[in-house]
C-alpha cells in the first residue's frame, strides 16, 4: 500500500516561510492558518535559513562565470585570427 504525500508548490512554501520568519504569529497559529503541521513549517524555515548564504554566493558565481565566458570568447576569437594569419603566411611562403 503506497502513501501519497501532499505536494506543495514553491509559492505556497515561500508564503508560509515568510510568515514564519516575520514571527508575528506562533507556529501553532501558522499551522492552523495554513493547515500544516508545525514541524513542517519549522523544517521549511530551517531549509531557507541554511540556503540564504548560497543565494548570495550564486550572484557572485554568476558574475565570475560571465567574466570567464567573455575572456574565453575573446581568446577563441584571437586563436581563430592567429590560425587564419598562419594559414595565409604558409600559403605565401610556398
Secondary structure by P-SEA (a helix, b strand, c coil): cccccccccaaaaaaaaaaaaaccccaaaaaaaacccaaaaaaaaaaaaaaaaaaaaaaaaaaaaaaaaaaaaaaaaaaaaaaaaaaaaaaaac
